[in-house]
């Protein structure tokens, strides 16, 4: 039987009362004050104090939230305030939230790192490894716009293969000029941006090579953002016949996504991200492009994600909770929309996610691979945001707003 891990996980978290009760989007200043009340927090800022990031070393050097307009600006990251405020450590997972967190795959299958060796693929045995759940990362250095973290760990997968690893994370707040260069566009003066990139690196610190026959790891980056009733995820894809590249999108994680929530056009798809209906989609390396995004028409926020997608590489870990015939046929990008597990219940967030993964890492001793996940938030007049959307996603804001 195929088991969807996220469905079970989110059911557990809802029962455990991790949902937010206040759906109002906070200001960055409010969220920063909350975080500083409960944990140490690092703030990166541009020279004028408008573009800012809040990072928590205790939560694996996680970017908890950001803003484009200073302390009074909108806070873009979803934060699980109820869980953080409780001061309690949960079994299985501690979903603190945050708009950019470091995880690793695979989650399920014979090479899983979320299950003890030989254990059944059942929720009772599922546990996020402490190194990416409860253990802090070590701060190496910090400047006004850069924070560098590191962590060493040992992991053993379901098949008994041990991985000695070093994790390095560089978090960089980029200038408007740097951001424009990364996208190859001009950013109008009337648009307020906050743009940052994380360079996450894994090094094989053991004395044996990592091989496909005994399992591989991957870097998995997840961004959790605040939704609105008018937020739509936008994902360009490589168009071609399904008999050549396979399905355009995997939309059956929780049962097929309804037609009023997922529209697939010739070269681009639209996915509703209102935090009101639990659903998830994913694209394979054959279909995915190294950019995706979303538009919040209620708050006039355009969000983009760029990530490292090496050409010609198609082996990505498969995280299904079952023994797998194809353990390296996983997704490259995913998007998740939060919602109630059962009618009448509250969602865990609400939030929505944009996720990216590295290829499966076949590393010799001492060898390293990095994965870049770059987040852009743009706030401003719609005619100017429209120019950015057209130049990067090849779609207009009107098309986005009318797609669903």
C-alpha beads as a LAMMPS data file, in Angstrom:
LAMMPS data file: protein, C-alpha beads

404 atoms
403 bonds

1 atom types
1 bond types

-500.0 500.0 xlo xhi
-500.0 500.0 ylo yhi
-500.0 500.0 zlo zhi

Masses

1 110.0

Atoms # bond

1 1 1 0.000 0.000 0.000
2 1 1 1.307 3.450 -0.867
3 1 1 1.410 5.767 2.121
4 1 1 1.645 9.519 1.872
5 1 1 4.006 10.683 4.637
6 1 1 2.955 14.315 4.667
7 1 1 -0.696 13.414 5.131
8 1 1 0.050 11.367 8.244
9 1 1 2.496 13.927 9.576
10 1 1 0.090 16.820 9.220
11 1 1 -2.750 14.803 10.735
12 1 1 -0.575 14.233 13.802
13 1 1 0.438 17.874 14.043
14 1 1 -3.144 19.074 13.841
15 1 1 -4.196 16.699 16.608
16 1 1 -1.250 17.904 18.694
17 1 1 -2.564 21.447 18.456
18 1 1 0.281 23.018 16.500
19 1 1 -2.034 25.194 14.448
20 1 1 -2.015 28.934 14.610
21 1 1 -5.200 30.483 15.953
22 1 1 -4.554 33.958 14.576
23 1 1 -4.431 34.129 10.782
24 1 1 -3.539 37.829 10.634
25 1 1 -0.203 38.349 8.932
26 1 1 2.182 40.002 11.374
27 1 1 4.714 42.714 10.704
28 1 1 8.381 41.803 10.665
29 1 1 8.863 43.765 13.897
30 1 1 6.145 41.775 15.628
31 1 1 7.557 38.440 14.503
32 1 1 11.095 39.473 15.408
33 1 1 10.001 40.504 18.915
34 1 1 8.279 37.144 19.334
35 1 1 11.340 35.176 18.226
36 1 1 13.715 37.191 20.406
37 1 1 11.478 36.496 23.403
38 1 1 11.920 32.740 22.959
39 1 1 15.321 32.145 21.336
40 1 1 18.473 33.803 20.046
41 1 1 17.874 35.485 16.705
42 1 1 20.263 36.849 14.085
43 1 1 19.099 39.729 11.891
44 1 1 20.641 40.485 8.514
45 1 1 19.836 43.884 7.032
46 1 1 20.590 46.073 4.035
47 1 1 22.166 49.490 4.723
48 1 1 18.838 51.325 4.919
49 1 1 17.198 48.736 7.179
50 1 1 14.364 47.936 4.812
51 1 1 15.298 44.437 3.566
52 1 1 15.789 42.199 6.589
53 1 1 16.032 38.512 7.526
54 1 1 15.499 36.844 10.898
55 1 1 17.566 33.663 11.379
56 1 1 17.502 31.260 14.335
57 1 1 20.657 29.159 14.955
58 1 1 18.731 26.888 17.350
59 1 1 16.473 25.857 14.466
60 1 1 19.314 24.701 12.199
61 1 1 20.222 28.164 10.956
62 1 1 16.696 28.562 9.630
63 1 1 15.482 31.748 7.960
64 1 1 12.306 32.262 9.962
65 1 1 11.017 35.295 8.082
66 1 1 11.933 38.313 6.000
67 1 1 10.571 41.698 4.994
68 1 1 11.080 44.261 2.243
69 1 1 9.896 47.284 4.240
70 1 1 11.628 47.297 7.599
71 1 1 10.129 46.586 11.010
72 1 1 6.676 47.748 9.947
73 1 1 6.708 45.744 6.727
74 1 1 4.835 42.519 6.069
75 1 1 6.471 39.393 7.524
76 1 1 6.671 36.787 4.750
77 1 1 7.531 33.591 6.655
78 1 1 5.048 31.402 8.512
79 1 1 6.021 30.879 12.162
80 1 1 4.447 28.220 14.388
81 1 1 4.075 30.504 17.380
82 1 1 2.000 28.109 19.442
83 1 1 4.651 25.395 19.321
84 1 1 7.541 27.794 19.964
85 1 1 5.697 29.485 22.832
86 1 1 4.986 26.120 24.480
87 1 1 8.712 25.441 24.936
88 1 1 7.972 21.741 24.447
89 1 1 9.725 19.246 22.215
90 1 1 7.368 17.085 20.181
91 1 1 7.872 13.477 19.186
92 1 1 8.365 12.748 15.472
93 1 1 8.825 16.383 14.299
94 1 1 9.058 19.930 15.629
95 1 1 7.425 22.107 12.983
96 1 1 8.729 25.524 14.000
97 1 1 7.923 26.973 10.571
98 1 1 10.214 29.374 8.771
99 1 1 10.491 30.500 5.182
100 1 1 13.684 28.570 4.440
101 1 1 14.802 25.457 6.270
102 1 1 17.431 22.826 5.591
103 1 1 16.303 19.205 5.392
104 1 1 17.677 16.084 3.752
105 1 1 16.132 13.216 1.822
106 1 1 15.052 10.554 1.298
107 1 1 12.212 10.390 3.768
108 1 1 10.888 6.895 2.988
109 1 1 11.896 3.740 1.148
110 1 1 14.786 1.345 1.628
111 1 1 17.254 4.248 1.792
112 1 1 15.191 6.406 4.155
113 1 1 16.880 8.411 6.919
114 1 1 13.586 9.076 8.771
115 1 1 13.070 5.443 9.842
116 1 1 15.214 3.151 12.020
117 1 1 16.963 0.308 10.257
118 1 1 14.433 -2.267 9.081
119 1 1 11.427 -0.587 10.776
120 1 1 7.950 -0.667 9.164
121 1 1 7.082 2.418 7.126
122 1 1 4.473 3.510 9.636
123 1 1 4.053 6.803 11.451
124 1 1 4.827 5.228 14.824
125 1 1 8.401 4.674 13.643
126 1 1 8.846 7.905 11.658
127 1 1 11.242 10.469 13.161
128 1 1 12.868 13.537 11.644
129 1 1 16.611 13.169 12.354
130 1 1 17.599 15.413 15.295
131 1 1 20.286 17.153 13.207
132 1 1 17.522 18.743 11.092
133 1 1 14.860 18.949 13.792
134 1 1 16.065 19.783 17.305
135 1 1 19.825 20.326 17.197
136 1 1 21.249 23.842 16.730
137 1 1 23.728 24.679 13.994
138 1 1 26.999 26.354 14.957
139 1 1 27.444 29.976 13.923
140 1 1 30.826 30.345 12.200
141 1 1 30.691 34.029 11.277
142 1 1 28.327 36.931 10.739
143 1 1 28.374 40.297 8.980
144 1 1 25.560 42.742 8.292
145 1 1 24.376 40.678 5.334
146 1 1 25.930 37.189 5.698
147 1 1 25.589 34.434 8.304
148 1 1 27.596 31.193 8.046
149 1 1 26.705 27.988 9.894
150 1 1 28.127 24.490 10.147
151 1 1 27.183 21.133 11.654
152 1 1 28.614 17.611 11.711
153 1 1 26.477 14.516 12.115
154 1 1 26.192 10.791 11.500
155 1 1 23.086 9.248 9.967
156 1 1 22.153 5.633 9.271
157 1 1 19.569 4.794 6.639
158 1 1 16.892 2.106 6.704
159 1 1 19.245 -0.351 4.977
160 1 1 22.008 0.150 7.561
161 1 1 24.330 2.407 5.575
162 1 1 26.100 4.977 7.751
163 1 1 26.771 8.513 6.535
164 1 1 29.292 10.767 8.290
165 1 1 28.521 14.248 7.056
166 1 1 29.401 17.882 7.414
167 1 1 26.755 20.491 6.649
168 1 1 27.729 24.058 5.746
169 1 1 25.179 26.826 5.226
170 1 1 25.873 30.342 3.968
171 1 1 22.917 32.720 4.139
172 1 1 23.382 35.915 2.140
173 1 1 21.092 38.930 1.928
174 1 1 21.549 40.211 -1.624
175 1 1 21.458 43.796 -2.801
176 1 1 18.880 44.958 -5.319
177 1 1 21.622 45.093 -7.935
178 1 1 22.740 41.533 -7.190
179 1 1 19.144 40.347 -7.346
180 1 1 18.585 42.024 -10.702
181 1 1 21.710 40.346 -12.021
182 1 1 20.613 36.901 -10.856
183 1 1 17.310 37.305 -12.719
184 1 1 18.659 39.243 -15.680
185 1 1 16.107 42.040 -15.230
186 1 1 15.793 45.629 -14.049
187 1 1 14.045 46.197 -10.705
188 1 1 11.957 49.394 -10.836
189 1 1 12.622 52.019 -8.155
190 1 1 8.980 51.812 -7.035
191 1 1 9.353 48.117 -6.129
192 1 1 10.650 47.117 -2.679
193 1 1 12.630 43.839 -2.769
194 1 1 14.079 41.486 -0.204
195 1 1 16.267 38.826 -1.788
196 1 1 18.488 36.219 -0.192
197 1 1 20.195 32.985 -1.079
198 1 1 21.250 29.995 0.943
199 1 1 24.196 27.914 -0.200
200 1 1 23.815 24.551 1.533
201 1 1 26.701 22.111 1.215
202 1 1 27.039 18.469 2.250
203 1 1 30.458 16.824 2.528
204 1 1 31.155 13.100 2.828
205 1 1 33.322 12.982 5.972
206 1 1 33.507 9.191 6.043
207 1 1 36.086 6.849 4.539
208 1 1 33.751 5.139 2.063
209 1 1 32.083 6.446 -1.104
210 1 1 28.315 6.912 -1.172
211 1 1 26.845 4.583 -3.792
212 1 1 23.391 4.145 -5.295
213 1 1 23.397 0.469 -4.337
214 1 1 23.455 1.322 -0.605
215 1 1 21.613 4.633 -0.681
216 1 1 22.291 8.318 -1.259
217 1 1 21.334 11.569 0.455
218 1 1 19.957 14.802 -0.993
219 1 1 19.658 18.404 0.114
220 1 1 16.012 19.400 0.551
221 1 1 15.047 23.050 1.089
222 1 1 11.516 24.014 2.130
223 1 1 10.068 27.532 2.194
224 1 1 6.904 28.140 4.248
225 1 1 5.063 31.370 3.428
226 1 1 1.910 33.104 4.649
227 1 1 -1.022 32.513 2.271
228 1 1 -3.990 34.670 1.300
229 1 1 -7.294 33.966 -0.424
230 1 1 -5.745 35.354 -3.613
231 1 1 -2.336 33.650 -3.630
232 1 1 -1.451 31.480 -6.625
233 1 1 1.673 29.358 -7.130
234 1 1 3.122 29.614 -10.649
235 1 1 5.443 26.914 -12.037
236 1 1 6.800 26.997 -15.607
237 1 1 7.660 23.575 -17.026
238 1 1 9.244 21.927 -20.045
239 1 1 6.434 21.113 -22.485
240 1 1 6.550 17.852 -24.396
241 1 1 4.453 14.736 -24.906
242 1 1 3.995 12.557 -21.833
243 1 1 5.382 9.578 -23.708
244 1 1 8.638 11.533 -24.027
245 1 1 9.039 13.258 -20.635
246 1 1 6.442 11.557 -18.446
247 1 1 3.559 13.268 -16.612
248 1 1 3.690 17.050 -16.357
249 1 1 2.852 17.097 -12.665
250 1 1 2.364 14.652 -9.829
251 1 1 -0.871 15.879 -8.244
252 1 1 -1.995 12.785 -6.354
253 1 1 -0.148 13.100 -3.039
254 1 1 -3.432 13.464 -1.112
255 1 1 -5.758 12.383 -3.858
256 1 1 -6.073 14.249 -7.127
257 1 1 -6.076 18.033 -6.812
258 1 1 -9.467 19.472 -7.895
259 1 1 -9.631 21.287 -11.221
260 1 1 -10.501 24.594 -9.552
261 1 1 -7.198 24.424 -7.617
262 1 1 -4.754 23.264 -10.278
263 1 1 -4.753 24.465 -13.876
264 1 1 -2.144 23.118 -16.298
265 1 1 -1.621 25.132 -19.464
266 1 1 0.784 24.626 -22.341
267 1 1 3.985 25.733 -20.575
268 1 1 2.935 26.795 -17.088
269 1 1 0.753 25.581 -14.242
270 1 1 -1.196 27.431 -11.567
271 1 1 -1.841 26.039 -8.078
272 1 1 -4.068 27.672 -5.454
273 1 1 -2.208 28.580 -2.250
274 1 1 -4.890 29.869 0.123
275 1 1 -4.080 27.635 3.115
276 1 1 -7.599 26.207 3.066
277 1 1 -7.306 22.891 1.203
278 1 1 -4.569 20.358 1.875
279 1 1 -2.913 19.484 -1.424
280 1 1 0.540 18.985 -2.912
281 1 1 2.150 18.836 -6.332
282 1 1 5.596 17.919 -7.644
283 1 1 7.560 18.073 -10.884
284 1 1 10.229 15.653 -12.096
285 1 1 13.685 16.686 -13.352
286 1 1 12.398 16.182 -16.893
287 1 1 9.696 18.806 -16.431
288 1 1 10.981 21.281 -13.842
289 1 1 12.779 24.526 -14.662
290 1 1 15.145 26.219 -12.193
291 1 1 12.542 28.838 -11.225
292 1 1 9.055 28.920 -9.717
293 1 1 7.046 31.472 -7.830
294 1 1 3.771 32.784 -6.485
295 1 1 1.692 35.931 -6.529
296 1 1 -0.340 37.244 -3.592
297 1 1 -2.826 39.563 -5.269
298 1 1 -4.343 40.597 -1.934
299 1 1 -1.070 42.097 -0.667
300 1 1 0.623 42.708 -4.042
301 1 1 3.599 40.450 -3.296
302 1 1 5.428 38.604 -6.055
303 1 1 7.639 35.770 -4.776
304 1 1 10.206 33.883 -6.852
305 1 1 12.431 30.915 -6.041
306 1 1 15.549 30.062 -8.041
307 1 1 17.495 26.906 -7.284
308 1 1 20.408 24.820 -8.522
309 1 1 19.320 22.323 -11.173
310 1 1 22.334 20.686 -12.843
311 1 1 21.855 19.928 -16.532
312 1 1 21.569 16.305 -17.583
313 1 1 21.112 14.891 -14.064
314 1 1 17.885 12.980 -13.457
315 1 1 18.552 10.962 -10.286
316 1 1 16.560 12.500 -7.401
317 1 1 15.674 10.594 -4.242
318 1 1 12.205 9.078 -3.878
319 1 1 10.628 9.645 -0.460
320 1 1 7.515 7.446 -0.663
321 1 1 6.923 5.333 2.461
322 1 1 7.345 1.942 0.800
323 1 1 9.928 -0.361 -0.693
324 1 1 10.740 1.239 -4.030
325 1 1 11.429 -0.166 -7.475
326 1 1 12.776 3.262 -8.515
327 1 1 14.433 4.882 -5.484
328 1 1 15.956 7.678 -7.605
329 1 1 12.860 8.846 -9.501
330 1 1 11.786 11.610 -7.122
331 1 1 10.623 15.190 -7.649
332 1 1 12.863 18.243 -8.049
333 1 1 10.347 20.879 -6.962
334 1 1 7.208 20.681 -4.881
335 1 1 4.493 23.009 -3.683
336 1 1 2.231 22.305 -0.739
337 1 1 -0.965 24.105 0.270
338 1 1 -2.024 23.705 3.881
339 1 1 -5.586 22.979 4.946
340 1 1 -7.684 21.047 7.465
341 1 1 -7.047 17.323 7.707
342 1 1 -10.749 16.750 8.358
343 1 1 -13.752 19.068 7.787
344 1 1 -14.269 21.477 10.657
345 1 1 -10.683 21.231 11.928
346 1 1 -8.135 24.016 11.861
347 1 1 -5.133 23.730 9.543
348 1 1 -1.651 23.457 11.019
349 1 1 -0.768 26.906 9.700
350 1 1 -2.155 28.062 7.450
351 1 1 0.820 28.309 5.087
352 1 1 1.980 27.220 1.674
353 1 1 5.362 25.878 0.578
354 1 1 7.765 26.179 -2.338
355 1 1 10.399 23.435 -2.159
356 1 1 13.526 22.466 -4.082
357 1 1 15.880 19.484 -3.901
358 1 1 19.386 18.656 -5.012
359 1 1 20.103 15.530 -7.045
360 1 1 20.965 12.335 -5.186
361 1 1 24.509 12.832 -3.880
362 1 1 26.977 10.144 -5.002
363 1 1 30.050 11.455 -3.151
364 1 1 33.562 10.094 -2.664
365 1 1 35.262 10.607 0.743
366 1 1 35.979 14.317 1.180
367 1 1 33.820 15.307 -1.783
368 1 1 31.178 18.036 -1.412
369 1 1 28.108 19.240 -3.313
370 1 1 26.238 22.519 -2.820
371 1 1 22.622 23.440 -3.510
372 1 1 21.515 27.055 -3.889
373 1 1 17.964 28.099 -2.986
374 1 1 17.321 31.775 -3.720
375 1 1 14.192 33.618 -2.521
376 1 1 12.926 36.901 -3.990
377 1 1 10.011 38.908 -2.567
378 1 1 8.865 41.987 -4.483
379 1 1 6.288 44.462 -3.149
380 1 1 5.018 47.357 -5.227
381 1 1 2.599 48.630 -7.877
382 1 1 1.077 45.884 -9.976
383 1 1 2.180 47.352 -13.346
384 1 1 5.803 47.117 -12.180
385 1 1 5.392 43.663 -10.641
386 1 1 3.793 42.592 -13.897
387 1 1 7.006 43.406 -15.754
388 1 1 9.008 41.214 -13.365
389 1 1 6.556 38.312 -13.639
390 1 1 6.584 38.491 -17.431
391 1 1 10.383 38.588 -17.588
392 1 1 10.952 35.705 -15.161
393 1 1 7.911 33.424 -15.262
394 1 1 6.687 34.317 -18.763
395 1 1 3.226 35.136 -17.466
396 1 1 1.293 38.318 -16.704
397 1 1 -0.320 39.135 -13.382
398 1 1 -3.737 39.144 -15.074
399 1 1 -3.132 35.589 -16.275
400 1 1 -2.173 34.571 -12.752
401 1 1 -5.176 36.259 -11.143
402 1 1 -7.619 34.794 -13.653
403 1 1 -6.147 31.287 -13.821
404 1 1 -8.109 29.857 -10.883

Bonds

1 1 1 2
2 1 2 3
3 1 3 4
4 1 4 5
5 1 5 6
6 1 6 7
7 1 7 8
8 1 8 9
9 1 9 10
10 1 10 11
11 1 11 12
12 1 12 13
13 1 13 14
14 1 14 15
15 1 15 16
16 1 16 17
17 1 17 18
18 1 18 19
19 1 19 20
20 1 20 21
21 1 21 22
22 1 22 23
23 1 23 24
24 1 24 25
25 1 25 26
26 1 26 27
27 1 27 28
28 1 28 29
29 1 29 30
30 1 30 31
31 1 31 32
32 1 32 33
33 1 33 34
34 1 34 35
35 1 35 36
36 1 36 37
37 1 37 38
38 1 38 39
39 1 39 40
40 1 40 41
41 1 41 42
42 1 42 43
43 1 43 44
44 1 44 45
45 1 45 46
46 1 46 47
47 1 47 48
48 1 48 49
49 1 49 50
50 1 50 51
51 1 51 52
52 1 52 53
53 1 53 54
54 1 54 55
55 1 55 56
56 1 56 57
57 1 57 58
58 1 58 59
59 1 59 60
60 1 60 61
61 1 61 62
62 1 62 63
63 1 63 64
64 1 64 65
65 1 65 66
66 1 66 67
67 1 67 68
68 1 68 69
69 1 69 70
70 1 70 71
71 1 71 72
72 1 72 73
73 1 73 74
74 1 74 75
75 1 75 76
76 1 76 77
77 1 77 78
78 1 78 79
79 1 79 80
80 1 80 81
81 1 81 82
82 1 82 83
83 1 83 84
84 1 84 85
85 1 85 86
86 1 86 87
87 1 87 88
88 1 88 89
89 1 89 90
90 1 90 91
91 1 91 92
92 1 92 93
93 1 93 94
94 1 94 95
95 1 95 96
96 1 96 97
97 1 97 98
98 1 98 99
99 1 99 100
100 1 100 101
101 1 101 102
102 1 102 103
103 1 103 104
104 1 104 105
105 1 105 106
106 1 106 107
107 1 107 108
108 1 108 109
109 1 109 110
110 1 110 111
111 1 111 112
112 1 112 113
113 1 113 114
114 1 114 115
115 1 115 116
116 1 116 117
117 1 117 118
118 1 118 119
119 1 119 120
120 1 120 121
121 1 121 122
122 1 122 123
123 1 123 124
124 1 124 125
125 1 125 126
126 1 126 127
127 1 127 128
128 1 128 129
129 1 129 130
130 1 130 131
131 1 131 132
132 1 132 133
133 1 133 134
134 1 134 135
135 1 135 136
136 1 136 137
137 1 137 138
138 1 138 139
139 1 139 140
140 1 140 141
141 1 141 142
142 1 142 143
143 1 143 144
144 1 144 145
145 1 145 146
146 1 146 147
147 1 147 148
148 1 148 149
149 1 149 150
150 1 150 151
151 1 151 152
152 1 152 153
153 1 153 154
154 1 154 155
155 1 155 156
156 1 156 157
157 1 157 158
158 1 158 159
159 1 159 160
160 1 160 161
161 1 161 162
162 1 162 163
163 1 163 164
164 1 164 165
165 1 165 166
166 1 166 167
167 1 167 168
168 1 168 169
169 1 169 170
170 1 170 171
171 1 171 172
172 1 172 173
173 1 173 174
174 1 174 175
175 1 175 176
176 1 176 177
177 1 177 178
178 1 178 179
179 1 179 180
180 1 180 181
181 1 181 182
182 1 182 183
183 1 183 184
184 1 184 185
185 1 185 186
186 1 186 187
187 1 187 188
188 1 188 189
189 1 189 190
190 1 190 191
191 1 191 192
192 1 192 193
193 1 193 194
194 1 194 195
195 1 195 196
196 1 196 197
197 1 197 198
198 1 198 199
199 1 199 200
200 1 200 201
201 1 201 202
202 1 202 203
203 1 203 204
204 1 204 205
205 1 205 206
206 1 206 207
207 1 207 208
208 1 208 209
209 1 209 210
210 1 210 211
211 1 211 212
212 1 212 213
213 1 213 214
214 1 214 215
215 1 215 216
216 1 216 217
217 1 217 218
218 1 218 219
219 1 219 220
220 1 220 221
221 1 221 222
222 1 222 223
223 1 223 224
224 1 224 225
225 1 225 226
226 1 226 227
227 1 227 228
228 1 228 229
229 1 229 230
230 1 230 231
231 1 231 232
232 1 232 233
233 1 233 234
234 1 234 235
235 1 235 236
236 1 236 237
237 1 237 238
238 1 238 239
239 1 239 240
240 1 240 241
241 1 241 242
242 1 242 243
243 1 243 244
244 1 244 245
245 1 245 246
246 1 246 247
247 1 247 248
248 1 248 249
249 1 249 250
250 1 250 251
251 1 251 252
252 1 252 253
253 1 253 254
254 1 254 255
255 1 255 256
256 1 256 257
257 1 257 258
258 1 258 259
259 1 259 260
260 1 260 261
261 1 261 262
262 1 262 263
263 1 263 264
264 1 264 265
265 1 265 266
266 1 266 267
267 1 267 268
268 1 268 269
269 1 269 270
270 1 270 271
271 1 271 272
272 1 272 273
273 1 273 274
274 1 274 275
275 1 275 276
276 1 276 277
277 1 277 278
278 1 278 279
279 1 279 280
280 1 280 281
281 1 281 282
282 1 282 283
283 1 283 284
284 1 284 285
285 1 285 286
286 1 286 287
287 1 287 288
288 1 288 289
289 1 289 290
290 1 290 291
291 1 291 292
292 1 292 293
293 1 293 294
294 1 294 295
295 1 295 296
296 1 296 297
297 1 297 298
298 1 298 299
299 1 299 300
300 1 300 301
301 1 301 302
302 1 302 303
303 1 303 304
304 1 304 305
305 1 305 306
306 1 306 307
307 1 307 308
308 1 308 309
309 1 309 310
310 1 310 311
311 1 311 312
312 1 312 313
313 1 313 314
314 1 314 315
315 1 315 316
316 1 316 317
317 1 317 318
318 1 318 319
319 1 319 320
320 1 320 321
321 1 321 322
322 1 322 323
323 1 323 324
324 1 324 325
325 1 325 326
326 1 326 327
327 1 327 328
328 1 328 329
329 1 329 330
330 1 330 331
331 1 331 332
332 1 332 333
333 1 333 334
334 1 334 335
335 1 335 336
336 1 336 337
337 1 337 338
338 1 338 339
339 1 339 340
340 1 340 341
341 1 341 342
342 1 342 343
343 1 343 344
344 1 344 345
345 1 345 346
346 1 346 347
347 1 347 348
348 1 348 349
349 1 349 350
350 1 350 351
351 1 351 352
352 1 352 353
353 1 353 354
354 1 354 355
355 1 355 356
356 1 356 357
357 1 357 358
358 1 358 359
359 1 359 360
360 1 360 361
361 1 361 362
362 1 362 363
363 1 363 364
364 1 364 365
365 1 365 366
366 1 366 367
367 1 367 368
368 1 368 369
369 1 369 370
370 1 370 371
371 1 371 372
372 1 372 373
373 1 373 374
374 1 374 375
375 1 375 376
376 1 376 377
377 1 377 378
378 1 378 379
379 1 379 380
380 1 380 381
381 1 381 382
382 1 382 383
383 1 383 384
384 1 384 385
385 1 385 386
386 1 386 387
387 1 387 388
388 1 388 389
389 1 389 390
390 1 390 391
391 1 391 392
392 1 392 393
393 1 393 394
394 1 394 395
395 1 395 396
396 1 396 397
397 1 397 398
398 1 398 399
399 1 399 400
400 1 400 401
401 1 401 402
402 1 402 403
403 1 403 404
